[in-house]
Amino acid sequence: MTGLNKPQHSTADERALDDVLGVMRPSGIHVACRAIRDGDQALLLPEEAASVTSKVDRMRDASGAARHVARGLLRQAGLADAPLLKAASGAPVWPFGVVGSMAHDDAFAIAAMASAASFKSLGIDIEPSEPLAQDVAAIVKMPADVVDGVEERLASRLLFVAKEAVYKAVFPRDQVILGFEDVAIDFTRSEGRTRAGRRVRLVYSLTPRIVVLAFEPV
Ligand SMILES: CC(C)(COP(=O)(O)OP(=O)(O)OC[C@H]1O[C@@H](n2cnc3c(N)ncnc32)[C@H](O)[C@@H]1OP(=O)(O)O)[C@@H](O)C(=O)NCCC(=O)NCCS
């Protein structure tokens, strides 16, 4: 989440994003979203509320919205409704047998989950569908990154989102903090690669939000 603005989004916006997520998700990966509402922190279960350390209302609302969405996905998959605690590393702790990821921007919270029998890892990130500031773009883009074929106006922001999604996918496995220079993205191959050699598949959308899903099939 890169901003603390409070844009208002209707349920129609929510449905539009949900429709895009439904089309982009690979088979076996479940994804859903929620427009973050004031007071969504009340959706945190008591154990979750204690593990989410931010004191900022908008951040807590975002974490509550993301967990509400994530628990809905667990229920749809026929799994027990479990609290999704935040580990000291920041990573969410998913129930045994499940891989998953959560993200929020200034307006929407999203979550993705899949069976660990089918996917080794999953990472998701979301950002507004707007160009990235040039100074940030210069830090994110490395010579090894390939953005050919991506709408130029949004390429840097998409690259940023992809690297964060890859990081969220691989961190629970490797427990290593990565910088933008440690992840190479190739959109022509729909692939991300970490400095340690881990390869992660990518799918993305550019509108109505930039969303990247990073995943390692078993
Ligand atoms: C993990 C990280 C990328 C999240 O980015 P963000 O813009 O702050 O927040 P997002 O809304 O995109 O995602 C937040 C969610 O990511 C998840 N998350 C946080 N740390 C994580 C980690 N180490 N591994 C996997 N998921 C993590 C949490 O579910 C969190 O939601 P919560 O606070 O409600 O529990 C960021 O906090 C971080 O640790 N960055 C350092 C590494 C990095 O960015 N390197 C450059 C890219 S390789």
The ligand as an SDF file (V2000), in Angstrom:
LIG
                    3D

 48 50  0  0  0  0  0  0  0  0999 V2000
    6.0150   -7.2500    1.6630 C   0  0  0  0  0  0  0  0  0  0  0  0
    5.9830   -5.8700    1.0610 C   0  0  0  0  0  0  0  0  0  0  0  0
    6.5050   -5.9880   -0.3780 C   0  0  0  0  0  0  0  0  0  0  0  0
    4.5060   -5.3930    1.0550 C   0  0  0  0  0  0  0  0  0  0  0  0
    4.3600   -4.2220    0.3510 O   0  0  0  0  0  0  0  0  0  0  0  0
    3.4000   -3.0120    0.8160 P   0  0  0  0  0  0  0  0  0  0  0  0
    3.2690   -2.1080   -0.3480 O   0  0  0  0  0  0  0  0  0  0  0  0
    3.8880   -2.4810    2.1100 O   0  0  0  0  0  0  0  0  0  0  0  0
    2.0110   -3.6240    1.1480 O   0  0  0  0  0  0  0  0  0  0  0  0
    0.9460   -4.4440    0.2720 P   0  0  0  0  0  0  0  0  0  0  0  0
   -0.3680   -3.8680    0.5250 O   0  0  0  0  0  0  0  0  0  0  0  0
    1.3860   -4.6320   -1.1290 O   0  0  0  0  0  0  0  0  0  0  0  0
    0.9980   -5.8770    0.9780 O   0  0  0  0  0  0  0  0  0  0  0  0
    0.8050   -5.9820    2.3290 C   0  0  0  0  0  0  0  0  0  0  0  0
    0.6360   -7.4420    2.6550 C   0  0  0  0  0  0  0  0  0  0  0  0
    1.7760   -8.1710    2.2400 O   0  0  0  0  0  0  0  0  0  0  0  0
    1.9050   -9.3090    3.0880 C   0  0  0  0  0  0  0  0  0  0  0  0
    3.2950   -9.3870    3.4950 N   0  0  0  0  0  0  0  0  0  0  0  0
    3.9850   -8.5320    4.2870 C   0  0  0  0  0  0  0  0  0  0  0  0
    5.2460   -8.9660    4.4280 N   0  0  0  0  0  0  0  0  0  0  0  0
    5.3680  -10.1050    3.7010 C   0  0  0  0  0  0  0  0  0  0  0  0
    6.4270  -11.0110    3.4530 C   0  0  0  0  0  0  0  0  0  0  0  0
    7.6300  -10.8460    3.9870 N   0  0  0  0  0  0  0  0  0  0  0  0
    6.1760  -12.0830    2.6760 N   0  0  0  0  0  0  0  0  0  0  0  0
    4.9600  -12.2910    2.1220 C   0  0  0  0  0  0  0  0  0  0  0  0
    3.8990  -11.4540    2.3270 N   0  0  0  0  0  0  0  0  0  0  0  0
    4.1210  -10.3770    3.1080 C   0  0  0  0  0  0  0  0  0  0  0  0
    0.9580   -9.1240    4.2650 C   0  0  0  0  0  0  0  0  0  0  0  0
   -0.1540   -9.9520    4.0980 O   0  0  0  0  0  0  0  0  0  0  0  0
    0.5360   -7.6700    4.1320 C   0  0  0  0  0  0  0  0  0  0  0  0
   -0.7900   -7.4510    4.5180 O   0  0  0  0  0  0  0  0  0  0  0  0
   -1.1570   -7.2220    6.0640 P   0  0  0  0  0  0  0  0  0  0  0  0
   -0.2730   -6.1140    6.5380 O   0  0  0  0  0  0  0  0  0  0  0  0
   -2.5970   -6.8720    6.0160 O   0  0  0  0  0  0  0  0  0  0  0  0
   -0.8720   -8.5220    6.7300 O   0  0  0  0  0  0  0  0  0  0  0  0
    6.8150   -4.8510    1.8550 C   0  0  0  0  0  0  0  0  0  0  0  0
    6.2310   -4.6420    3.0850 O   0  0  0  0  0  0  0  0  0  0  0  0
    8.2350   -5.2990    2.1120 C   0  0  0  0  0  0  0  0  0  0  0  0
    8.5230   -6.0280    3.0410 O   0  0  0  0  0  0  0  0  0  0  0  0
    9.1780   -4.8100    1.2660 N   0  0  0  0  0  0  0  0  0  0  0  0
   10.5840   -5.1020    1.3950 C   0  0  0  0  0  0  0  0  0  0  0  0
   11.0770   -5.9130    0.2240 C   0  0  0  0  0  0  0  0  0  0  0  0
   10.8060   -5.2400   -1.0790 C   0  0  0  0  0  0  0  0  0  0  0  0
    9.8210   -4.5350   -1.2680 O   0  0  0  0  0  0  0  0  0  0  0  0
   11.7180   -5.4260   -2.0460 N   0  0  0  0  0  0  0  0  0  0  0  0
   11.5300   -4.8910   -3.3600 C   0  0  0  0  0  0  0  0  0  0  0  0
   10.7760   -5.8410   -4.2570 C   0  0  0  0  0  0  0  0  0  0  0  0
   11.6970   -7.3320   -4.5450 S   0  0  0  0  0  0  0  0  0  0  0  0
  1  2  1  0
  2  3  1  0
  2  4  1  0
  2 36  1  0
  4  5  1  0
  5  6  1  0
  6  7  2  0
  6  8  1  0
  6  9  1  0
  9 10  1  0
 10 11  2  0
 10 12  1  0
 10 13  1  0
 13 14  1  0
 14 15  1  0
 15 16  1  0
 15 30  1  0
 16 17  1  0
 17 18  1  0
 17 28  1  0
 18 19  1  0
 18 27  1  0
 19 20  2  0
 20 21  1  0
 21 22  1  0
 21 27  2  0
 22 23  1  0
 22 24  2  0
 24 25  1  0
 25 26  2  0
 26 27  1  0
 28 29  1  0
 28 30  1  0
 30 31  1  0
 31 32  1  0
 32 33  2  0
 32 34  1  0
 32 35  1  0
 36 37  1  0
 36 38  1  0
 38 39  2  0
 38 40  1  0
 40 41  1  0
 41 42  1  0
 42 43  1  0
 43 44  2  0
 43 45  1  0
 45 46  1  0
 46 47  1  0
 47 48  1  0
M  END
$$$$
